[in-house]
Amino acid sequence: MAIAGLDVSELIELALMLVAVGALSGFFAGIFGIGGGAILVPVFYECFRLAGVPLEVRMPLCIGTSLAIIIPTSISSFRAHYARGAVDTGILRLWWLPIVLGVVAGSIIARFAPERLFKIVFVGVAWFGATRLILARESWKFGDEVPKGPLMRLYGFFVGLLSTLMGVGGGLFSNMLMTLYGRPIHQAVATSSALAVFISIPGALGYVYAGWPAAARYPDIAALQSPLAIGYVSLIGAILVMPTSLLTAPLGVKAAHAMSKRTLEIAFGCYLFIVGGRFVISLL
């Protein structure tokens, strides 16, 4: 028996995989202040390949769906961190507008940007941050205080831009930037969870708009048609992943605050190396 071109056993396998990945992405959202997109995007890519989604629109569909799922996960993670008083609201006030502008720019150029270039940038940033965290070189800093002027706003713009093009919540970039300016890792993680809210909501809406014509171009692809999808956001993927990600995000927050500063630095550094390695493999 087949449904939408897939065998029932394949559908069950995909559903179970998505539920499990939702739990893992939610936990990572809480523990590292990230949206979980670095986990979701490659898994969605494989799922949509099995569903017959054409290569030309597969990656945008993965990214748009990832951003949509990050919305409730990041909100849940932010509320838990905020309740502990760990969020730097001053950085939020300084960064929210540049980040939103970066998200808008990323949504517009997503269909034209060379994917390989952004993967190279991603690997460079991730592995530099991982090396600093694991080696714990305090001398590897941009300064002792977070800048308050145009430079900080420029940082925010690129955090929003690159996060939108990669389908992540921005925690990889904002965590590294804050720690390079001497902020404690716990505060960086907590503040990044709030920044993910500013990235995921306009980012998902941007991919809905960008992918609106896709259903008409590929009328035979069930995964792109309403009610299974809206633009480049797969509703079926979001529905399967969101519940478990919401349940596990607070658990990640508890785990983060139970760790020592050094343990959290090593854990986050290892995560960055793994994520960067995934992109290196795809580049090769």
Contacts in CASP RR format, 6 or more apart in sequence:
PFRMAT RR
TARGET T0000
AUTHOR 0000-0000-0000
METHOD contacts of the structure
MODEL  1
MAIAGLDVSELIELALMLVAVGALSGFFAGIFGIGGGAILVPVFYECFRL
AGVPLEVRMPLCIGTSLAIIIPTSISSFRAHYARGAVDTGILRLWWLPIV
LGVVAGSIIARFAPERLFKIVFVGVAWFGATRLILARESWKFGDEVPKGP
LMRLYGFFVGLLSTLMGVGGGLFSNMLMTLYGRPIHQAVATSSALAVFIS
IPGALGYVYAGWPAAARYPDIAALQSPLAIGYVSLIGAILVMPTSLLTAP
LGVKAAHAMSKRTLEIAFGCYLFIVGGRFVISLL
1 7 0 8 1.000
1 8 0 8 1.000
2 8 0 8 1.000
3 11 0 8 1.000
4 51 0 8 1.000
4 222 0 8 1.000
4 223 0 8 1.000
4 228 0 8 1.000
5 51 0 8 1.000
5 222 0 8 1.000
6 14 0 8 1.000
6 50 0 8 1.000
6 51 0 8 1.000
10 50 0 8 1.000
14 47 0 8 1.000
14 50 0 8 1.000
14 51 0 8 1.000
15 240 0 8 1.000
17 43 0 8 1.000
17 47 0 8 1.000
18 43 0 8 1.000
18 47 0 8 1.000
18 237 0 8 1.000
18 240 0 8 1.000
18 241 0 8 1.000
19 240 0 8 1.000
19 241 0 8 1.000
19 243 0 8 1.000
19 244 0 8 1.000
20 244 0 8 1.000
21 39 0 8 1.000
21 40 0 8 1.000
21 43 0 8 1.000
21 241 0 8 1.000
22 40 0 8 1.000
22 69 0 8 1.000
22 241 0 8 1.000
22 242 0 8 1.000
22 244 0 8 1.000
22 245 0 8 1.000
22 248 0 8 1.000
23 244 0 8 1.000
23 245 0 8 1.000
23 247 0 8 1.000
23 248 0 8 1.000
24 39 0 8 1.000
24 248 0 8 1.000
25 35 0 8 1.000
25 36 0 8 1.000
25 37 0 8 1.000
25 39 0 8 1.000
25 40 0 8 1.000
25 69 0 8 1.000
25 73 0 8 1.000
25 241 0 8 1.000
25 245 0 8 1.000
26 35 0 8 1.000
26 36 0 8 1.000
26 73 0 8 1.000
26 77 0 8 1.000
26 244 0 8 1.000
26 245 0 8 1.000
26 246 0 8 1.000
26 248 0 8 1.000
26 249 0 8 1.000
26 252 0 8 1.000
27 248 0 8 1.000
27 249 0 8 1.000
27 251 0 8 1.000
27 252 0 8 1.000
27 255 0 8 1.000
28 34 0 8 1.000
28 35 0 8 1.000
28 36 0 8 1.000
28 39 0 8 1.000
28 252 0 8 1.000
28 271 0 8 1.000
29 35 0 8 1.000
29 36 0 8 1.000
29 70 0 8 1.000
29 73 0 8 1.000
29 74 0 8 1.000
29 76 0 8 1.000
29 77 0 8 1.000
29 193 0 8 1.000
29 196 0 8 1.000
29 245 0 8 1.000
29 249 0 8 1.000
29 252 0 8 1.000
30 77 0 8 1.000
30 80 0 8 1.000
30 81 0 8 1.000
30 189 0 8 1.000
30 193 0 8 1.000
30 249 0 8 1.000
30 250 0 8 1.000
30 251 0 8 1.000
30 252 0 8 1.000
30 253 0 8 1.000
30 255 0 8 1.000
30 256 0 8 1.000
31 189 0 8 1.000
31 252 0 8 1.000
31 253 0 8 1.000
31 255 0 8 1.000
31 256 0 8 1.000
31 267 0 8 1.000
32 171 0 8 1.000
32 175 0 8 1.000
32 189 0 8 1.000
32 192 0 8 1.000
32 256 0 8 1.000
32 267 0 8 1.000
32 268 0 8 1.000
32 271 0 8 1.000
33 77 0 8 1.000
33 81 0 8 1.000
33 171 0 8 1.000
33 175 0 8 1.000
33 189 0 8 1.000
33 190 0 8 1.000
33 192 0 8 1.000
33 193 0 8 1.000
33 196 0 8 1.000
33 256 0 8 1.000
34 168 0 8 1.000
34 169 0 8 1.000
34 170 0 8 1.000
34 171 0 8 1.000
34 172 0 8 1.000
34 175 0 8 1.000
34 192 0 8 1.000
34 196 0 8 1.000
35 70 0 8 1.000
35 73 0 8 1.000
35 74 0 8 1.000
35 77 0 8 1.000
35 168 0 8 1.000
35 169 0 8 1.000
35 170 0 8 1.000
35 171 0 8 1.000
35 193 0 8 1.000
35 196 0 8 1.000
35 200 0 8 1.000
36 66 0 8 1.000
36 70 0 8 1.000
36 73 0 8 1.000
36 168 0 8 1.000
36 169 0 8 1.000
36 245 0 8 1.000
37 66 0 8 1.000
37 69 0 8 1.000
37 70 0 8 1.000
37 167 0 8 1.000
37 168 0 8 1.000
37 169 0 8 1.000
38 166 0 8 1.000
38 168 0 8 1.000
38 172 0 8 1.000
38 275 0 8 1.000
38 278 0 8 1.000
40 62 0 8 1.000
40 65 0 8 1.000
40 66 0 8 1.000
40 69 0 8 1.000
40 241 0 8 1.000
41 62 0 8 1.000
41 63 0 8 1.000
41 66 0 8 1.000
41 166 0 8 1.000
41 167 0 8 1.000
41 168 0 8 1.000
42 62 0 8 1.000
42 278 0 8 1.000
44 61 0 8 1.000
44 62 0 8 1.000
44 65 0 8 1.000
44 66 0 8 1.000
44 234 0 8 1.000
44 237 0 8 1.000
45 58 0 8 1.000
45 59 0 8 1.000
45 62 0 8 1.000
47 237 0 8 1.000
48 58 0 8 1.000
48 61 0 8 1.000
48 62 0 8 1.000
48 223 0 8 1.000
48 234 0 8 1.000
49 58 0 8 1.000
51 221 0 8 1.000
51 222 0 8 1.000
51 223 0 8 1.000
52 221 0 8 1.000
52 223 0 8 1.000
53 61 0 8 1.000
53 221 0 8 1.000
53 223 0 8 1.000
53 224 0 8 1.000
54 218 0 8 1.000
54 221 0 8 1.000
57 211 0 8 1.000
57 214 0 8 1.000
57 217 0 8 1.000
57 218 0 8 1.000
57 224 0 8 1.000
57 232 0 8 1.000
59 115 0 8 1.000
60 110 0 8 1.000
60 111 0 8 1.000
60 207 0 8 1.000
60 210 0 8 1.000
60 211 0 8 1.000
60 214 0 8 1.000
60 232 0 8 1.000
61 214 0 8 1.000
61 223 0 8 1.000
61 224 0 8 1.000
61 229 0 8 1.000
61 232 0 8 1.000
61 233 0 8 1.000
61 234 0 8 1.000
62 167 0 8 1.000
63 110 0 8 1.000
63 164 0 8 1.000
63 165 0 8 1.000
63 166 0 8 1.000
63 167 0 8 1.000
63 207 0 8 1.000
63 232 0 8 1.000
64 167 0 8 1.000
64 203 0 8 1.000
64 204 0 8 1.000
64 207 0 8 1.000
64 208 0 8 1.000
64 232 0 8 1.000
64 233 0 8 1.000
65 232 0 8 1.000
65 233 0 8 1.000
65 234 0 8 1.000
65 237 0 8 1.000
65 238 0 8 1.000
66 167 0 8 1.000
66 168 0 8 1.000
67 164 0 8 1.000
67 167 0 8 1.000
67 169 0 8 1.000
67 199 0 8 1.000
67 200 0 8 1.000
67 203 0 8 1.000
67 204 0 8 1.000
67 207 0 8 1.000
67 233 0 8 1.000
68 200 0 8 1.000
68 204 0 8 1.000
68 207 0 8 1.000
68 233 0 8 1.000
68 238 0 8 1.000
69 237 0 8 1.000
69 238 0 8 1.000
69 241 0 8 1.000
69 242 0 8 1.000
69 245 0 8 1.000
70 167 0 8 1.000
70 168 0 8 1.000
70 169 0 8 1.000
70 196 0 8 1.000
70 199 0 8 1.000
70 200 0 8 1.000
70 204 0 8 1.000
71 197 0 8 1.000
71 200 0 8 1.000
71 201 0 8 1.000
71 204 0 8 1.000
72 242 0 8 1.000
72 245 0 8 1.000
72 246 0 8 1.000
73 196 0 8 1.000
73 242 0 8 1.000
73 245 0 8 1.000
73 246 0 8 1.000
73 249 0 8 1.000
74 169 0 8 1.000
74 193 0 8 1.000
74 194 0 8 1.000
74 196 0 8 1.000
74 197 0 8 1.000
74 199 0 8 1.000
74 200 0 8 1.000
75 197 0 8 1.000
76 246 0 8 1.000
76 249 0 8 1.000
76 250 0 8 1.000
77 193 0 8 1.000
77 196 0 8 1.000
77 249 0 8 1.000
77 250 0 8 1.000
77 252 0 8 1.000
77 253 0 8 1.000
78 87 0 8 1.000
78 193 0 8 1.000
78 194 0 8 1.000
78 196 0 8 1.000
78 197 0 8 1.000
80 193 0 8 1.000
80 249 0 8 1.000
80 250 0 8 1.000
80 253 0 8 1.000
81 87 0 8 1.000
81 189 0 8 1.000
81 190 0 8 1.000
81 191 0 8 1.000
81 193 0 8 1.000
81 194 0 8 1.000
81 253 0 8 1.000
82 190 0 8 1.000
82 194 0 8 1.000
84 190 0 8 1.000
84 253 0 8 1.000
84 257 0 8 1.000
85 190 0 8 1.000
86 186 0 8 1.000
86 187 0 8 1.000
86 189 0 8 1.000
86 190 0 8 1.000
86 191 0 8 1.000
86 257 0 8 1.000
87 187 0 8 1.000
87 190 0 8 1.000
87 191 0 8 1.000
87 193 0 8 1.000
87 194 0 8 1.000
88 178 0 8 1.000
88 183 0 8 1.000
88 187 0 8 1.000
88 190 0 8 1.000
88 191 0 8 1.000
91 146 0 8 1.000
91 178 0 8 1.000
91 191 0 8 1.000
92 191 0 8 1.000
92 194 0 8 1.000
92 195 0 8 1.000
94 148 0 8 1.000
94 149 0 8 1.000
94 152 0 8 1.000
94 153 0 8 1.000
95 152 0 8 1.000
95 153 0 8 1.000
95 155 0 8 1.000
95 156 0 8 1.000
95 159 0 8 1.000
95 174 0 8 1.000
95 195 0 8 1.000
95 198 0 8 1.000
96 198 0 8 1.000
97 153 0 8 1.000
98 153 0 8 1.000
98 154 0 8 1.000
98 155 0 8 1.000
98 156 0 8 1.000
98 157 0 8 1.000
98 160 0 8 1.000
99 156 0 8 1.000
99 157 0 8 1.000
99 159 0 8 1.000
99 160 0 8 1.000
99 195 0 8 1.000
99 198 0 8 1.000
99 199 0 8 1.000
100 160 0 8 1.000
100 198 0 8 1.000
100 202 0 8 1.000
101 157 0 8 1.000
102 156 0 8 1.000
102 157 0 8 1.000
102 158 0 8 1.000
102 159 0 8 1.000
102 160 0 8 1.000
102 161 0 8 1.000
102 164 0 8 1.000
103 160 0 8 1.000
103 161 0 8 1.000
103 163 0 8 1.000
103 164 0 8 1.000
103 198 0 8 1.000
103 199 0 8 1.000
103 202 0 8 1.000
103 203 0 8 1.000
104 202 0 8 1.000
104 206 0 8 1.000
105 157 0 8 1.000
105 161 0 8 1.000
105 164 0 8 1.000
106 113 0 8 1.000
106 160 0 8 1.000
106 161 0 8 1.000
106 164 0 8 1.000
106 165 0 8 1.000
107 164 0 8 1.000
107 202 0 8 1.000
107 203 0 8 1.000
107 205 0 8 1.000
107 206 0 8 1.000
107 207 0 8 1.000
107 209 0 8 1.000
107 210 0 8 1.000
109 165 0 8 1.000
110 164 0 8 1.000
110 165 0 8 1.000
110 207 0 8 1.000
110 210 0 8 1.000
111 210 0 8 1.000
113 165 0 8 1.000
116 283 0 8 1.000
118 162 0 8 1.000
118 165 0 8 1.000
118 166 0 8 1.000
119 279 0 8 1.000
119 282 0 8 1.000
119 283 0 8 1.000
120 283 0 8 1.000
121 162 0 8 1.000
122 162 0 8 1.000
122 166 0 8 1.000
122 172 0 8 1.000
122 276 0 8 1.000
122 279 0 8 1.000
123 276 0 8 1.000
123 277 0 8 1.000
123 279 0 8 1.000
123 280 0 8 1.000
123 283 0 8 1.000
124 276 0 8 1.000
125 172 0 8 1.000
125 173 0 8 1.000
125 176 0 8 1.000
126 172 0 8 1.000
126 272 0 8 1.000
126 273 0 8 1.000
126 275 0 8 1.000
126 276 0 8 1.000
126 279 0 8 1.000
127 272 0 8 1.000
127 273 0 8 1.000
127 276 0 8 1.000
128 176 0 8 1.000
129 176 0 8 1.000
129 269 0 8 1.000
129 272 0 8 1.000
130 268 0 8 1.000
130 269 0 8 1.000
130 270 0 8 1.000
130 271 0 8 1.000
130 272 0 8 1.000
130 273 0 8 1.000
132 140 0 8 1.000
132 176 0 8 1.000
132 179 0 8 1.000
132 180 0 8 1.000
133 179 0 8 1.000
133 185 0 8 1.000
133 265 0 8 1.000
133 266 0 8 1.000
133 268 0 8 1.000
133 269 0 8 1.000
133 272 0 8 1.000
134 265 0 8 1.000
134 266 0 8 1.000
134 269 0 8 1.000
134 270 0 8 1.000
134 273 0 8 1.000
136 262 0 8 1.000
136 265 0 8 1.000
140 180 0 8 1.000
141 180 0 8 1.000
141 181 0 8 1.000
141 182 0 8 1.000
142 177 0 8 1.000
142 180 0 8 1.000
142 181 0 8 1.000
143 180 0 8 1.000
143 181 0 8 1.000
143 182 0 8 1.000
144 181 0 8 1.000
144 182 0 8 1.000
145 181 0 8 1.000
146 152 0 8 1.000
146 178 0 8 1.000
146 181 0 8 1.000
146 183 0 8 1.000
147 181 0 8 1.000
155 177 0 8 1.000
156 174 0 8 1.000
158 173 0 8 1.000
159 170 0 8 1.000
159 173 0 8 1.000
159 174 0 8 1.000
159 177 0 8 1.000
159 195 0 8 1.000
159 199 0 8 1.000
160 170 0 8 1.000
160 199 0 8 1.000
162 170 0 8 1.000
162 173 0 8 1.000
163 169 0 8 1.000
163 170 0 8 1.000
163 171 0 8 1.000
163 173 0 8 1.000
163 199 0 8 1.000
164 199 0 8 1.000
164 203 0 8 1.000
169 195 0 8 1.000
169 196 0 8 1.000
169 199 0 8 1.000
169 200 0 8 1.000
170 192 0 8 1.000
170 195 0 8 1.000
170 196 0 8 1.000
170 199 0 8 1.000
171 192 0 8 1.000
171 193 0 8 1.000
171 195 0 8 1.000
171 196 0 8 1.000
172 272 0 8 1.000
172 275 0 8 1.000
174 188 0 8 1.000
174 191 0 8 1.000
174 192 0 8 1.000
174 195 0 8 1.000
175 185 0 8 1.000
175 188 0 8 1.000
175 189 0 8 1.000
175 192 0 8 1.000
175 268 0 8 1.000
178 187 0 8 1.000
178 188 0 8 1.000
178 191 0 8 1.000
178 192 0 8 1.000
179 185 0 8 1.000
179 188 0 8 1.000
184 261 0 8 1.000
185 261 0 8 1.000
185 264 0 8 1.000
185 265 0 8 1.000
185 268 0 8 1.000
186 256 0 8 1.000
186 257 0 8 1.000
186 261 0 8 1.000
186 264 0 8 1.000
189 256 0 8 1.000
189 264 0 8 1.000
189 268 0 8 1.000
204 233 0 8 1.000
207 231 0 8 1.000
207 232 0 8 1.000
207 233 0 8 1.000
208 230 0 8 1.000
208 231 0 8 1.000
208 232 0 8 1.000
208 233 0 8 1.000
209 231 0 8 1.000
210 231 0 8 1.000
210 232 0 8 1.000
211 231 0 8 1.000
211 232 0 8 1.000
212 231 0 8 1.000
214 224 0 8 1.000
214 231 0 8 1.000
214 232 0 8 1.000
215 224 0 8 1.000
215 225 0 8 1.000
215 226 0 8 1.000
215 229 0 8 1.000
215 231 0 8 1.000
218 224 0 8 1.000
219 225 0 8 1.000
222 228 0 8 1.000
223 229 0 8 1.000
223 234 0 8 1.000
223 236 0 8 1.000
224 231 0 8 1.000
227 235 0 8 1.000
228 234 0 8 1.000
228 235 0 8 1.000
228 236 0 8 1.000
229 235 0 8 1.000
229 236 0 8 1.000
256 264 0 8 1.000
259 267 0 8 1.000
END
